[in-house]
Structure formats: C-alpha cells, structure tokens
C-alpha cells in the first residue's frame, strides 16, 4: 500500500501546469528558518556565573511573513540564509559579542531585539523583491531550554 514508486512523468510547465497556476492563493503566510552560532560574552552589573566570560551555542529562529509572488514563493529560504550570513551572523559567530554588538549588556533579551532590527532592516532594503514581507518574530535560544523572543506587535507598538 505504501510502496516506493518513481513518478511516471515529471510535470512540465506549459504542458501539465500553466504559469498562472503556480500562485495558488493570495493569503499572507509565515516561513521560518533556524540558525545556530557560537559566541562568547559576559554580563555587566550581574551577580552570578554569567558575570564571567563564557560562551554559548545559540539558536536563532526567524518567523517572516508576507504574500507569495507569481511562483507561489514568499521568500526563498536561501535568501534568508544569505541575509543571515552576510548581515547578521558576521557580528555573532565565534565572536566576543561584547565587542561586536552595539554598546549593551549582552543579555538574550537585548541580543534578540538587535537581531530582529537587523533582519527588519534587511527586508526593508529588499522591499522591491519581497513586497510586504515583515519579521513576525525572532526567538533566540541561549541554551536548549531558555530563550528570549521579540515579536512584531511588541517592537512596532512600544
């Protein structure tokens, strides 16, 4: 019943499907992509282990929303990766982030807002390509069980 099967005929554009059929809907959708990075930091004005220099393997989760183009794509996952690699990760991965980020206490709560702002800025610069794309949330895990989150509704109102 669930056997392996090779397709009989690979679907071809203009024969089996038309260009105007690629876009199935006109609704807003959310896509998500995750990344990890390793960084060292320490906290100021803090009594506890984190006042000492230490490191984490952080995980970042992006939630981006928008409308699909004529191909049915909102944003290519590879483009999200490119933004991450060229405009955000360079300040974070294998860095002492107390030096590479703007002056701030490098708490997860501060870092997640900085990452949110960088992704928002990057999407705005690509507004021609990704009309009405926006950052819905950024979640930053400092450990596998602890994270801070920035959401669009909080960032734009407050």
OpenMM code with the backbone's topology and positions (N, CA, C; nanometers):
from openmm import Vec3, app, unit

residues = "UNK UNK UNK UNK UNK UNK UNK UNK UNK UNK UNK UNK UNK UNK UNK UNK UNK UNK UNK UNK UNK UNK UNK UNK UNK UNK UNK UNK UNK UNK UNK UNK UNK UNK UNK UNK UNK UNK UNK UNK UNK UNK UNK UNK UNK UNK UNK UNK UNK UNK UNK UNK UNK UNK UNK UNK UNK UNK UNK UNK UNK UNK UNK UNK UNK UNK UNK UNK UNK UNK UNK UNK UNK UNK UNK UNK UNK UNK UNK UNK UNK UNK UNK UNK UNK UNK UNK UNK UNK UNK UNK UNK UNK UNK UNK UNK UNK UNK UNK UNK UNK UNK UNK UNK UNK UNK UNK UNK UNK UNK UNK UNK UNK UNK UNK UNK UNK UNK UNK UNK UNK UNK UNK UNK UNK UNK UNK UNK UNK UNK UNK UNK UNK UNK UNK UNK UNK UNK UNK UNK UNK UNK UNK UNK UNK UNK UNK UNK UNK UNK UNK UNK UNK UNK UNK UNK UNK UNK".split()
positions = [
    Vec3(0.0814, -0.1205, 0.0000),
    Vec3(0.0000, 0.0000, 0.0000),
    Vec3(0.0852, 0.1261, 0.0000),
    Vec3(0.1956, 0.1265, 0.0765),
    Vec3(0.2826, 0.2436, 0.0825),
    Vec3(0.4172, 0.2139, 0.0189),
    Vec3(0.4171, 0.1525, -0.0946),
    Vec3(0.5418, 0.1145, -0.1591),
    Vec3(0.6101, 0.2321, -0.2265),
    Vec3(0.7384, 0.2168, -0.2515),
    Vec3(0.8174, 0.3175, -0.3215),
    Vec3(0.7803, 0.3157, -0.4694),
    Vec3(0.7681, 0.4359, -0.5268),
    Vec3(0.7320, 0.4434, -0.6675),
    Vec3(0.8032, 0.5629, -0.7299),
    Vec3(0.8533, 0.5457, -0.8485),
    Vec3(0.9118, 0.6543, -0.9257),
    Vec3(0.8007, 0.7127, -1.0119),
    Vec3(0.7931, 0.8442, -1.0186),
    Vec3(0.6858, 0.9071, -1.0959),
    Vec3(0.6941, 0.8640, -1.2415),
    Vec3(0.5786, 0.8533, -1.3028),
    Vec3(0.5725, 0.8118, -1.4430),
    Vec3(0.6200, 0.9220, -1.5367),
    Vec3(0.5808, 1.0459, -1.5023),
    Vec3(0.6136, 1.1584, -1.5898),
    Vec3(0.6363, 1.2821, -1.5039),
    Vec3(0.7499, 1.3449, -1.5189),
    Vec3(0.7799, 1.4657, -1.4457),
    Vec3(0.6965, 1.5804, -1.5010),
    Vec3(0.6253, 1.6491, -1.4132),
    Vec3(0.5393, 1.7597, -1.4552),
    Vec3(0.6204, 1.8697, -1.5222),
    Vec3(0.5685, 1.9228, -1.6333),
    Vec3(0.6375, 2.0286, -1.7080),
    Vec3(0.5505, 2.1521, -1.7175),
    Vec3(0.6170, 2.2680, -1.7025),
    Vec3(0.5483, 2.3958, -1.7140),
    Vec3(0.5014, 2.4138, -1.8581),
    Vec3(0.3868, 2.4704, -1.8774),
    Vec3(0.3209, 2.4950, -2.0065),
    Vec3(0.2610, 2.3697, -2.0697),
    Vec3(0.2917, 2.2527, -2.0144),
    Vec3(0.2282, 2.1302, -2.0633),
    Vec3(0.1282, 2.0778, -1.9607),
    Vec3(0.1795, 2.0536, -1.8384),
    Vec3(0.0969, 1.9949, -1.7332),
    Vec3(0.0454, 2.0985, -1.6335),
    Vec3(0.1127, 2.2107, -1.6253),
    Vec3(0.0725, 2.3198, -1.5371),
    Vec3(0.1076, 2.4504, -1.6072),
    Vec3(0.0222, 2.5502, -1.5871),
    Vec3(0.0434, 2.6806, -1.6507),
    Vec3(0.1021, 2.7782, -1.5489),
    Vec3(0.1690, 2.8814, -1.6000),
    Vec3(0.2302, 2.9809, -1.5122),
    Vec3(0.1284, 3.0435, -1.4178),
    Vec3(0.0074, 3.0681, -1.4671),
    Vec3(-0.0926, 3.1327, -1.3825),
    Vec3(-0.1481, 3.0392, -1.2742),
    Vec3(-0.1085, 2.9128, -1.2769),
    Vec3(-0.1494, 2.8185, -1.1737),
    Vec3(-0.0459, 2.8039, -1.0619),
    Vec3(0.0716, 2.8598, -1.0798),
    Vec3(0.1778, 2.8454, -0.9796),
    Vec3(0.1409, 2.9138, -0.8483),
    Vec3(0.0750, 3.0276, -0.8587),
    Vec3(0.0313, 3.1008, -0.7395),
    Vec3(-0.1062, 3.0481, -0.7018),
    Vec3(-0.1125, 2.9706, -0.5971),
    Vec3(-0.2359, 2.9049, -0.5559),
    Vec3(-0.3284, 2.9972, -0.4768),
    Vec3(-0.2716, 3.0964, -0.4076),
    Vec3(-0.3518, 3.1812, -0.3174),
    Vec3(-0.2922, 3.3216, -0.3085),
    Vec3(-0.3656, 3.4101, -0.2418),
    Vec3(-0.3195, 3.5470, -0.2190),
    Vec3(-0.3236, 3.5794, -0.0695),
    Vec3(-0.2952, 3.4828, 0.0130),
    Vec3(-0.3010, 3.4993, 0.1575),
    Vec3(-0.1604, 3.5226, 0.2146),
    Vec3(-0.1557, 3.5885, 0.3290),
    Vec3(-0.0288, 3.6061, 0.3998),
    Vec3(0.0114, 3.4724, 0.4600),
    Vec3(0.1383, 3.4379, 0.4466),
    Vec3(0.1911, 3.3142, 0.5042),
    Vec3(0.3172, 3.3458, 0.5835),
    Vec3(0.3525, 3.2549, 0.6731),
    Vec3(0.4735, 3.2696, 0.7531),
    Vec3(0.5695, 3.1574, 0.7165),
    Vec3(0.6955, 3.1939, 0.6951),
    Vec3(0.8009, 3.0952, 0.6776),
    Vec3(0.8990, 3.1118, 0.7924),
    Vec3(0.9649, 3.0032, 0.8269),
    Vec3(1.0560, 3.0062, 0.9406),
    Vec3(1.1872, 2.9393, 0.9021),
    Vec3(1.2964, 2.9926, 0.9553),
    Vec3(1.4282, 2.9340, 0.9317),
    Vec3(1.5079, 2.9470, 1.0610),
    Vec3(1.5887, 2.8444, 1.0894),
    Vec3(1.6690, 2.8398, 1.2113),
    Vec3(1.8173, 2.8400, 1.1782),
    Vec3(1.8939, 2.9024, 1.2671),
    Vec3(2.0389, 2.9061, 1.2544),
    Vec3(2.1001, 2.8889, 1.3922),
    Vec3(2.2248, 2.8463, 1.3956),
    Vec3(2.2991, 2.8426, 1.5215),
    Vec3(2.4286, 2.9204, 1.5053),
    Vec3(2.4782, 2.9685, 1.6177),
    Vec3(2.6096, 3.0327, 1.6194),
    Vec3(2.6687, 3.0154, 1.7583),
    Vec3(2.8007, 3.0216, 1.7633),
    Vec3(2.8728, 3.0114, 1.8894),
    Vec3(2.9340, 3.1466, 1.9194),
    Vec3(2.9178, 3.1917, 2.0438),
    Vec3(2.9713, 3.3225, 2.0806),
    Vec3(3.0076, 3.3258, 2.2285),
    Vec3(3.1019, 3.4143, 2.2602),
    Vec3(3.1418, 3.4384, 2.3988),
    Vec3(3.0890, 3.5740, 2.4420),
    Vec3(3.0578, 3.5844, 2.5704),
    Vec3(3.0140, 3.7130, 2.6270),
    Vec3(3.0240, 3.7064, 2.7788),
    Vec3(2.9971, 3.8170, 2.8401),
    Vec3(2.9777, 3.8213, 2.9846),
    Vec3(2.8805, 3.9339, 3.0124),
    Vec3(2.8179, 3.9290, 3.1291),
    Vec3(2.7177, 4.0284, 3.1655),
    Vec3(2.7742, 4.1286, 3.2648),
    Vec3(2.7346, 4.2517, 3.2487),
    Vec3(2.7717, 4.3590, 3.3415),
    Vec3(2.6612, 4.3762, 3.4455),
    Vec3(2.6980, 4.4265, 3.5600),
    Vec3(2.6026, 4.4592, 3.6665),
    Vec3(2.5150, 4.3381, 3.6972),
    Vec3(2.5803, 4.2242, 3.7137),
    Vec3(2.5105, 4.0971, 3.7339),
    Vec3(2.5901, 4.0140, 3.8322),
    Vec3(2.5228, 3.9608, 3.9311),
    Vec3(2.5883, 3.8720, 4.0266),
    Vec3(2.5459, 3.7289, 3.9960),
    Vec3(2.6380, 3.6511, 3.9534),
    Vec3(2.6104, 3.5124, 3.9172),
    Vec3(2.7184, 3.4664, 3.8218),
    Vec3(2.7082, 3.3410, 3.7783),
    Vec3(2.8116, 3.2829, 3.6926),
    Vec3(2.8315, 3.3620, 3.5632),
    Vec3(2.7254, 3.4227, 3.5127),
    Vec3(2.7339, 3.4888, 3.3821),
    Vec3(2.8088, 3.6216, 3.3840),
    Vec3(2.8528, 3.6638, 3.5017),
    Vec3(2.9370, 3.7840, 3.5041),
    Vec3(3.0768, 3.7527, 3.4521),
    Vec3(3.1126, 3.6233, 3.4517),
    Vec3(3.2424, 3.5800, 3.3995),
    Vec3(3.2316, 3.5517, 3.2501),
    Vec3(3.3423, 3.5683, 3.1812),
    Vec3(3.3475, 3.5364, 3.0384),
    Vec3(3.3120, 3.3893, 3.0181),
    Vec3(3.2176, 3.3657, 2.9274),
    Vec3(3.1735, 3.2293, 2.8971),
    Vec3(3.1114, 3.2275, 2.7581),
    Vec3(3.0739, 3.1112, 2.7109),
    Vec3(3.0181, 3.1015, 2.5769),
    Vec3(2.8925, 3.0176, 2.5705),
    Vec3(2.8230, 3.0318, 2.4587),
    Vec3(2.7008, 2.9560, 2.4324),
    Vec3(2.6991, 2.9125, 2.2865),
    Vec3(2.6264, 2.8072, 2.2606),
    Vec3(2.5827, 2.7761, 2.1253),
    Vec3(2.4384, 2.8237, 2.1195),
    Vec3(2.4200, 2.9376, 2.0559),
    Vec3(2.2875, 2.9983, 2.0448),
    Vec3(2.2123, 2.9388, 1.9258),
    Vec3(2.0805, 2.9424, 1.9339),
    Vec3(1.9963, 2.9082, 1.8191),
    Vec3(1.9020, 3.0252, 1.7956),
    Vec3(1.8908, 3.0674, 1.6708),
    Vec3(1.8005, 3.1762, 1.6317),
    Vec3(1.6929, 3.1183, 1.5419),
    Vec3(1.5680, 3.1532, 1.5694),
    Vec3(1.4556, 3.1118, 1.4863),
    Vec3(1.3874, 3.2385, 1.4349),
    Vec3(1.3787, 3.2510, 1.3025),
    Vec3(1.3108, 3.3637, 1.2404),
    Vec3(1.1722, 3.3207, 1.1942),
    Vec3(1.0737, 3.4053, 1.2128),
    Vec3(0.9413, 3.3881, 1.1539),
    Vec3(0.9136, 3.5096, 1.0679),
    Vec3(0.9103, 3.4917, 0.9364),
    Vec3(0.8893, 3.6017, 0.8418),
    Vec3(0.7580, 3.5784, 0.7687),
    Vec3(0.6795, 3.6840, 0.7508),
    Vec3(0.5529, 3.6672, 0.6806),
    Vec3(0.5445, 3.7616, 0.5618),
    Vec3(0.4573, 3.7249, 0.4683),
    Vec3(0.4348, 3.8064, 0.3506),
    Vec3(0.3432, 3.7339, 0.2547),
    Vec3(0.3361, 3.7865, 0.1350),
    Vec3(0.2494, 3.7311, 0.0312),
    Vec3(0.3339, 3.6648, -0.0764),
    Vec3(0.2815, 3.5584, -0.1325),
    Vec3(0.3564, 3.4854, -0.2333),
    Vec3(0.3601, 3.5626, -0.3651),
    Vec3(0.4662, 3.5395, -0.4402),
    Vec3(0.4795, 3.6005, -0.5726),
    Vec3(0.4111, 3.5119, -0.6760),
    Vec3(0.4323, 3.5431, -0.8032),
    Vec3(0.3669, 3.4681, -0.9111),
    Vec3(0.4095, 3.3219, -0.9163),
    Vec3(0.5223, 3.2883, -0.8499),
    Vec3(0.5684, 3.1488, -0.8451),
    Vec3(0.5125, 3.0722, -0.7259),
    Vec3(0.4470, 3.1457, -0.6344),
    Vec3(0.3978, 3.0821, -0.5128),
    Vec3(0.4976, 3.0872, -0.3987),
    Vec3(0.6038, 3.1679, -0.4121),
    Vec3(0.7063, 3.1821, -0.3081),
    Vec3(0.6904, 3.3153, -0.2362),
    Vec3(0.7015, 3.3110, -0.1032),
    Vec3(0.7010, 3.4352, -0.0263),
    Vec3(0.8439, 3.4900, -0.0177),
    Vec3(0.9353, 3.4052, 0.0261),
    Vec3(1.0773, 3.4386, 0.0287),
    Vec3(1.1528, 3.3062, 0.0184),
    Vec3(1.2574, 3.3060, -0.0578),
    Vec3(1.3364, 3.1845, -0.0746),
    Vec3(1.4156, 3.1589, 0.0542),
    Vec3(1.4143, 3.0356, 0.1022),
    Vec3(1.4902, 3.0018, 0.2233),
    Vec3(1.6389, 3.0335, 0.2057),
    Vec3(1.6890, 3.0182, 0.0849),
    Vec3(1.8283, 3.0517, 0.0568),
    Vec3(1.8563, 3.1997, 0.0729),
    Vec3(1.7573, 3.2841, 0.0425),
    Vec3(1.7742, 3.4287, 0.0613),
    Vec3(1.7774, 3.4655, 0.2089),
    Vec3(1.6970, 3.3964, 0.2889),
    Vec3(1.7021, 3.4189, 0.4342),
    Vec3(1.8407, 3.3813, 0.4855),
    Vec3(1.8920, 3.2698, 0.4371),
    Vec3(2.0267, 3.2254, 0.4770),
    Vec3(2.1313, 3.3280, 0.4354),
    Vec3(2.1178, 3.3838, 0.3159),
    Vec3(2.2122, 3.4843, 0.2683),
    Vec3(2.2099, 3.6095, 0.3561),
    Vec3(2.0909, 3.6562, 0.3920),
    Vec3(2.0799, 3.7716, 0.4827),
    Vec3(2.1470, 3.7388, 0.6155),
    Vec3(2.1171, 3.6214, 0.6690),
    Vec3(2.1761, 3.5800, 0.7957),
    Vec3(2.3285, 3.5798, 0.7877),
    Vec3(2.3824, 3.5161, 0.6846),
    Vec3(2.5276, 3.5003, 0.6719),
    Vec3(2.5992, 3.6334, 0.6508),
    Vec3(2.5444, 3.7201, 0.5655),
    Vec3(2.6171, 3.8408, 0.5257),
    Vec3(2.5881, 3.9630, 0.6123),
    Vec3(2.4752, 3.9633, 0.6824),
    Vec3(2.4376, 4.0862, 0.7526),
    Vec3(2.4180, 4.0714, 0.9028),
    Vec3(2.4097, 3.9494, 0.9519),
    Vec3(2.3840, 3.9310, 1.0953),
    Vec3(2.4893, 3.8412, 1.1594),
    Vec3(2.5074, 3.7221, 1.1051),
    Vec3(2.5977, 3.6240, 1.1655),
    Vec3(2.7406, 3.6760, 1.1796),
    Vec3(2.7838, 3.7603, 1.0878),
    Vec3(2.9217, 3.8108, 1.0912),
    Vec3(2.9541, 3.8855, 1.2202),
    Vec3(2.8518, 3.9362, 1.2872),
    Vec3(2.8721, 4.0061, 1.4143),
    Vec3(2.8663, 3.9120, 1.5342),
    Vec3(2.8246, 3.7875, 1.5096),
    Vec3(2.7937, 3.6973, 1.6202),
    Vec3(2.8791, 3.5718, 1.6276),
    Vec3(2.8941, 3.5019, 1.5175),
    Vec3(2.9520, 3.3680, 1.5218),
    Vec3(3.1009, 3.3701, 1.5536),
    Vec3(3.1367, 3.2934, 1.6554),
    Vec3(3.2752, 3.2843, 1.7032),
    Vec3(3.3334, 3.4221, 1.7321),
    Vec3(3.2526, 3.5041, 1.7958),
    Vec3(3.2936, 3.6397, 1.8310),
    Vec3(3.2751, 3.6613, 1.9808),
    Vec3(3.3448, 3.7604, 2.0308),
    Vec3(3.3217, 3.8115, 2.1661),
    Vec3(3.2196, 3.9228, 2.1469),
    Vec3(3.0934, 3.8919, 2.1673),
    Vec3(2.9865, 3.9830, 2.1252),
    Vec3(2.9779, 4.1107, 2.2081),
    Vec3(3.0443, 4.1158, 2.3216),
    Vec3(3.0518, 4.2427, 2.3935),
    Vec3(3.1256, 4.3472, 2.3094),
    Vec3(3.2119, 4.3013, 2.2189),
    Vec3(3.2872, 4.3920, 2.1301),
    Vec3(3.2155, 4.4199, 1.9984),
    Vec3(3.1451, 4.3212, 1.9446),
    Vec3(3.0942, 4.3332, 1.8074),
    Vec3(2.9530, 4.3884, 1.7989),
    Vec3(2.8775, 4.3828, 1.9079),
    Vec3(2.7431, 4.4399, 1.9078),
    Vec3(2.7485, 4.5838, 1.9561),
    Vec3(2.6435, 4.6616, 1.9326),
    Vec3(2.6416, 4.7986, 1.9866),
    Vec3(2.6546, 4.7942, 2.1389),
    Vec3(2.6943, 4.9046, 2.2002),
    Vec3(2.7070, 4.9058, 2.3461),
    Vec3(2.5758, 4.8632, 2.4134),
    Vec3(2.5806, 4.7506, 2.4823),
    Vec3(2.4643, 4.6975, 2.5534),
    Vec3(2.5127, 4.5888, 2.6465),
    Vec3(2.4325, 4.5546, 2.7437),
    Vec3(2.4580, 4.4341, 2.8200),
    Vec3(2.4127, 4.3191, 2.7307),
    Vec3(2.4969, 4.2213, 2.7084),
    Vec3(2.4698, 4.1185, 2.6087),
    Vec3(2.3797, 4.0072, 2.6636),
    Vec3(2.2643, 4.0491, 2.7140),
    Vec3(2.1626, 3.9545, 2.7589),
    Vec3(2.0885, 3.9019, 2.6360),
    Vec3(2.0268, 3.7863, 2.6511),
    Vec3(1.9457, 3.7317, 2.5418),
    Vec3(1.8350, 3.8311, 2.5044),
    Vec3(1.7817, 3.9006, 2.6029),
    Vec3(1.6736, 3.9965, 2.5792),
    Vec3(1.7195, 4.1142, 2.4927),
    Vec3(1.8425, 4.1591, 2.5113),
    Vec3(1.8955, 4.2677, 2.4283),
    Vec3(1.9375, 4.2169, 2.2901),
    Vec3(2.0024, 4.1030, 2.2865),
    Vec3(2.0522, 4.0496, 2.1593),
    Vec3(1.9373, 4.0181, 2.0641),
    Vec3(1.8277, 3.9612, 2.1152),
    Vec3(1.7173, 3.9229, 2.0269),
    Vec3(1.6542, 4.0454, 1.9605),
    Vec3(1.6493, 4.1571, 2.0306),
    Vec3(1.5955, 4.2795, 1.9696),
    Vec3(1.6912, 4.3310, 1.8622),
    Vec3(1.8209, 4.3248, 1.8871),
    Vec3(1.9187, 4.3657, 1.7858),
    Vec3(1.9048, 4.2798, 1.6605),
    Vec3(1.8926, 4.1475, 1.6779),
    Vec3(1.8770, 4.0577, 1.5632),
    Vec3(1.7476, 4.0897, 1.4883),
    Vec3(1.6396, 4.1122, 1.5607),
    Vec3(1.5111, 4.1493, 1.4994),
    Vec3(1.5289, 4.2742, 1.4129),
    Vec3(1.5926, 4.3758, 1.4691),
    Vec3(1.6111, 4.5028, 1.3960),
    Vec3(1.6970, 4.4836, 1.2712),
    Vec3(1.8007, 4.4018, 1.2805),
    Vec3(1.8862, 4.3766, 1.1641),
    Vec3(1.8090, 4.3045, 1.0530),
    Vec3(1.7285, 4.2051, 1.0869),
    Vec3(1.6500, 4.1341, 0.9854),
    Vec3(1.5431, 4.2268, 0.9263),
    Vec3(1.4796, 4.3061, 1.0100),
    Vec3(1.3778, 4.4003, 0.9607),
    Vec3(1.4403, 4.4979, 0.8611),
    Vec3(1.5558, 4.5520, 0.8962),
    Vec3(1.6284, 4.6448, 0.8088),
    Vec3(1.6651, 4.5774, 0.6756),
    Vec3(1.7089, 4.4533, 0.6822),
    Vec3(1.7478, 4.3803, 0.5613),
    Vec3(1.6280, 4.3556, 0.4700),
    Vec3(1.5141, 4.3225, 0.5270),
    Vec3(1.3933, 4.3020, 0.4456),
    Vec3(1.3462, 4.4331, 0.3831),
    Vec3(1.3566, 4.5418, 0.4573),
    Vec3(1.3178, 4.6729, 0.4027),
    Vec3(1.4053, 4.7112, 0.2839),
    Vec3(1.5333, 4.6783, 0.2917),
    Vec3(1.6246, 4.7062, 0.1805),
    Vec3(1.5899, 4.6244, 0.0567),
    Vec3(1.5188, 4.5145, 0.0751),
    Vec3(1.4784, 4.4264, -0.0358),
    Vec3(1.3288, 4.4375, -0.0639),
    Vec3(1.2702, 4.5498, -0.0316),
    Vec3(1.1260, 4.5692, -0.0427),
    Vec3(1.0738, 4.5454, -0.1844),
    Vec3(1.1538, 4.5805, -0.2849),
    Vec3(1.1146, 4.5548, -0.4244),
    Vec3(1.0916, 4.4065, -0.4472),
    Vec3(1.1814, 4.3262, -0.3937),
    Vec3(1.1770, 4.1821, -0.4146),
    Vec3(1.0725, 4.1135, -0.3263),
    Vec3(1.0613, 4.1581, -0.2015),
    Vec3(0.9712, 4.0943, -0.1055),
    Vec3(0.8700, 4.1955, -0.0555),
    Vec3(0.7739, 4.2261, -0.1385),
    Vec3(0.6715, 4.3250, -0.1049),
    Vec3(0.5930, 4.2802, 0.0187),
    Vec3(0.5841, 4.3697, 0.1120),
    Vec3(0.5073, 4.3478, 0.2352),
    Vec3(0.5610, 4.2350, 0.3228),
    Vec3(0.6850, 4.1920, 0.2996),
    Vec3(0.7461, 4.0934, 0.3889),
    Vec3(0.7815, 4.1622, 0.5197),
    Vec3(0.7623, 4.0921, 0.6272),
    Vec3(0.7940, 4.1506, 0.7573),
    Vec3(0.8391, 4.0420, 0.8545),
    Vec3(0.9106, 4.0870, 0.9555),
    Vec3(0.9544, 3.9965, 1.0620),
    Vec3(0.8391, 3.9848, 1.1611),
    Vec3(0.7919, 3.8650, 1.1828),
    Vec3(0.6852, 3.8424, 1.2809),
    Vec3(0.7436, 3.8134, 1.4186),
    Vec3(0.8522, 3.7364, 1.4203),
    Vec3(0.9178, 3.7089, 1.5479),
    Vec3(1.0610, 3.6652, 1.5238),
    Vec3(1.1415, 3.6838, 1.6264),
    Vec3(1.2753, 3.6250, 1.6347),
    Vec3(1.2849, 3.5634, 1.7730),
    Vec3(1.3256, 3.4387, 1.7766),
    Vec3(1.3448, 3.3680, 1.9034),
    Vec3(1.4933, 3.3348, 1.9136),
    Vec3(1.5533, 3.3690, 2.0260),
    Vec3(1.6956, 3.3433, 2.0490),
    Vec3(1.7107, 3.2506, 2.1687),
    Vec3(1.7553, 3.1275, 2.1404),
    Vec3(1.7833, 3.0315, 2.2468),
    Vec3(1.9265, 3.0515, 2.2926),
    Vec3(1.9422, 3.0757, 2.4232),
    Vec3(2.0759, 3.0848, 2.4811),
    Vec3(2.1218, 2.9461, 2.5270),
    Vec3(2.0282, 2.8654, 2.5671),
    Vec3(2.0514, 2.7241, 2.5987),
    Vec3(1.9373, 2.6472, 2.5326),
    Vec3(1.9439, 2.5154, 2.5295),
    Vec3(1.8347, 2.4398, 2.4665),
    Vec3(1.6978, 2.4623, 2.5311),
    Vec3(1.6954, 2.5085, 2.6569),
    Vec3(1.5670, 2.5247, 2.7267),
    Vec3(1.5348, 2.6687, 2.7658),
    Vec3(1.6172, 2.7654, 2.7243),
    Vec3(1.5952, 2.9046, 2.7638),
    Vec3(1.6074, 2.9966, 2.6433),
    Vec3(1.5040, 3.0776, 2.6208),
    Vec3(1.5089, 3.1690, 2.5071),
    Vec3(1.4433, 3.3020, 2.5401),
    Vec3(1.4774, 3.4014, 2.4586),
    Vec3(1.4118, 3.5325, 2.4600),
    Vec3(1.3502, 3.5513, 2.3225),
    Vec3(1.2423, 3.6272, 2.3174),
    Vec3(1.1717, 3.6441, 2.1908),
    Vec3(1.1335, 3.7899, 2.1703),
    Vec3(1.1442, 3.8345, 2.0452),
    Vec3(1.0964, 3.9667, 2.0043),
    Vec3(0.9873, 3.9431, 1.9006),
    Vec3(0.8724, 4.0050, 1.9204),
    Vec3(0.7600, 3.9893, 1.8275),
    Vec3(0.7261, 4.1235, 1.7637),
    Vec3(0.6804, 4.1168, 1.6401),
    Vec3(0.6476, 4.2380, 1.5655),
    Vec3(0.5507, 4.3272, 1.6435),
    Vec3(0.4467, 4.2684, 1.7006),
    Vec3(0.3474, 4.3505, 1.7676),
    Vec3(0.4055, 4.4254, 1.8876),
    Vec3(0.5114, 4.3726, 1.9473),
    Vec3(0.5773, 4.4410, 2.0577),
    Vec3(0.6765, 4.5450, 2.0067),
    Vec3(0.7483, 4.5117, 1.9011),
    Vec3(0.8531, 4.6004, 1.8502),
    Vec3(0.7944, 4.7258, 1.7865),
    Vec3(0.6808, 4.7142, 1.7207),
    Vec3(0.6243, 4.8273, 1.6470),
    Vec3(0.5384, 4.9176, 1.7318),
    Vec3(0.4881, 4.8690, 1.8453),
    Vec3(0.3980, 4.9476, 1.9291),
    Vec3(0.4747, 5.0237, 2.0366),
    Vec3(0.5671, 4.9558, 2.0976),
    Vec3(0.6330, 5.0140, 2.2156),
    Vec3(0.7495, 5.1024, 2.1797),
] * unit.nanometer
topology = app.Topology()
chain = topology.addChain("A")
for resn in residues:
    res = topology.addResidue(resn, chain)
    for name in ("N", "CA", "C"):
        topology.addAtom(name, app.Element.getBySymbol(name[0]), res)
